[in-house]
Structures are given as C-alpha cells and as structure tokens.
Amino acid sequence: MQQEELEEKVTMLEELIQGFIQRITIVETEMPEFLKAFLQQYKGTLDGIAVRIETANKRYDDKKIQQQIDELKDVVSRVPKVIGVKNSHHFGAWSKSLIIGVVVAFVVTAGSFGTALYLNHQNDRLNEEAYNFWLVRAMYPKTAETIITELKDNPSAFIAEAEKAMEKQQAIAAAKAIADKADKDQKTARDNLNKVRSAK
C-alpha cells in the first residue's frame, strides 16, 4: 500500500519535472528573440539616455568635483573624533529665586501647621481641665468656692501648692503602677513555680 503511494508520488514528480524542463526550453529559445525585439524597440530611448548622461558629465568639470571632494575630506579629517559634551546644568536667576521661594513657603507652611496642631492640643487640654473644674463646681460647690477665693487672694502660691500636689499624686500613681506590675510579675513567677513543681 505504501509502495504504491510512493510510486504514484514519484511519477507525479517526474511529470512535474518534465513539464518544467519543457517550459525552460521554450524560454531559452524565445528569450533571445524577445531581447532583440526589446532592444530594437527601446534603442532610441536608450541612446537618448546615454546622450543625456554624456552631456551631464561634460557639464561638470571633473577637476572641480575632485577638488571639492578633497576639500571635504580635509574638513572631515580636521574634525575631532570625540566631541566633549558638558553635562552640568546651571540654574538661571529666576529659577534660583523660584526654588528659594518654594522652600521658604514649605517651611512657613510646615511651621504654621505645627503651631496649629500644638495650639489645638493645648486647647483640648484646657477644655478638659475646664470641664473637670466644672464637674467639681457642680458636685462640690464649697470646694470650688475655696479654690476660687484662694486663686483671687494669692494665685501664685496656690498654683505652686497645686502643682506640688499634682506631682505627689503622679508619683503615687507611678509607684502604685510599679507595685502592681511587681505583684503581677511575682504572681506569674509563683504560678510558673507551681507548674514546675506539679510537673515533677
């Protein structure tokens, strides 16, 4: 089966090659006649082109063209192989002032923003203290009256005494936090010790 297919393909190829050879022989026999007819038909045009080329060549002086070529070669030979390029950039007067203006504007804006945040924080703290004093005035009116009269009589001494009392309360709170932490650490250590003992 395969042999028959191969033989069919071989015969088809042989027929194609025979047809190709016949066409080539036709082209070989008819081509010289075609070329002769082509040259006879366009001989006048080709002669006209040749005459134009000759007149164009006569119009330009060979010596002058050669001299221009030599001058061009001389100019090219004098051009340096490597041309240095400056990579530095200098800012103009207007751009320096623009950059300085932008930096100053940024610093002023940052300073204003920081001041606004600080004042907002202080305002919140003062509002909280005012609210706390309002609560004291509402809950303990006698204590509030005592505070107000003391502030009217001797404000600097009363504020100093209040600051000492606040520092004392903060110290007590810090000591209590340390003690609570120590108690918690001691309890954790005791629990760990009990776990180790029970594990044995």
N, C-alpha and C positions, 0 to 999 in steps of 0.2 A: 504494500500500500504506500509506504513512504517512498519506496524506489520509484514507483510510477509518478508520484507527485514531483520528485526531484527531476525525473526525466522531462516532465512537462515544463518545469521551470527552466531547465537548460535549453530546451527547444525554443521557448519564448525568448530567452536571452539571445540565442543565436539569430532569431528572426529580427529582433531589435537591432542587433549589431549590423546585420546585412542591410537593413533599411538606412541606418546611419551612414554606412560606407557608401551607399548609392547617392545619398544627398551630398556627401562631401565631394564625390567625383563630379557631381553636377556643378557644385560651387566652384571647384577647381577649373573646370572647363569654361564656365561662363564668366568668371571673375575677371580675367584679362580683358575680355571684350567690354565688360562694364566699365573697367578702369579707363580703357581707351576712349569710350564714349563720354565718360565724365570729364576727362582731361580736355577733350575736344570742345565740349560744351562750355566749360568754365575757363578755357585757356585765356580768353580776353580778360576776364576778371582777374585771374592770377597775374597776368602780365601787368595790368594796371596797378595791382597791389605792389608788385616788385618795383615799378617805376616810382611810386609814391615813397616807398622805403628808401630808394636811392636818392631822391630829391630831398627827403628829410635828413638823410645822412650828410648830404652836401651842404645843407643849410647851417648845420652846426659844425664849428671848427673843432677837429679832434684835439688839437694842441690846447685850445682854450678849455675844453672839457677836462683834459688831463691836468691842466694847471689848477682848475677848481677842485678836482679830486685830491691833488697833492696838498692844497691849502687846507682842505677839510681834514685830511689825515694829520697834518701838522697841529691843527687846533685840538683834535681828539687826543693826540699824544701829549699835549701840554695840560690836559685836564687831569687832576689828581685822581688816583684810583679810589681813595677813601675820602669822603667829604664829611667832616665833623659836624655834628648837629648839637646845638645847645639844648639841654633838657631842663634848664632852670626856668622858673616862671616867677616874674616879679609882679606883685600886685600894684595896681595904679593907685593914685592918691584917693580917688573916690571909693575904691574897694577897701582900702585900709580903714577909712572912716566908717564905712558901712559895717565892717567886721567889728570895729570897736563899739559902734552904736548897738549892734545886736548883743554883744557881750554885756555891755552896761545895762541894756534893757532886761536881759536874762537875770543879771544879779539883782537889779531893783525888784523885778517880779518875784524872784525867789525870796528876797528879804521881806517883801510885803506879805507874801503868802505865809512865811514862817511867823511873822509878827501876828498876823490874823489868827493863826492856829493857837499861838501862845495865849493871846488875849481871850480867845474863845474858851480855852481850857481854864484860865483864871476866872472867867465869868461863870462857868459851870460850877467851879469850886465855891465861889462866893454865893451863888444861888443856893447851893446845897447847904452851906452854913446858915444862910438866912432862913431857909426852910426849917432847919433844925432848931434855930432860936425861936422861930415862930411856934414850933411844937412845944418848946419849953415854956414860952409865954402862955400858951393855951392850957398846958397841963399843970404847970407850977407857976401861977401868977406872982406869988411872993418872991420866989427865987428870981424871976425875971425882973421884978422891980428892984431887988437888991443889986442885980447886975447892972441895970441902967443907972441907978444912983451912984454906984462905985465908978462907973465909966465917966459920969459927969464930974464927980469930985476929983479923982486922981486917975486919969486914964492910963498913963504910962506905967505906974506901979501896979495897977490892976491887970494890965495886959502882960506885964512881966510875970506876975504871980500866976496868971492863967497859962502862960507858956511853960512855966516850970511844972504846973500840974499836968499839962498835956504830955510833957516829956516823961514825967513819972508814970503816967498811965501807959504810954507807949513802951516804956522799959518793962513795966509789969506785964503787959501783953506779950512782949517778946520773950520774957523769962518764962511765962506760962506756956508759950508755944514750944520753947526748948524743952521744958519739963514734960509736956505732953508727948513730944517726939521721943524723949528718953524713955518715958513709960512705955510707949508703943514698941520701941526697939527692945526694951527689957522683956516685954510680954512675948514678942516674936522670938527672942533668944530662948526664953523659958519654954515656949511651945516646941521649938526645934530640939531642945534638950530632952523634953518629954518624948518626942517622937523617936529620937535616937535610943533612949532607954527602953521604950516599948518595943522597938525593933529587935533588940537583943533577945 
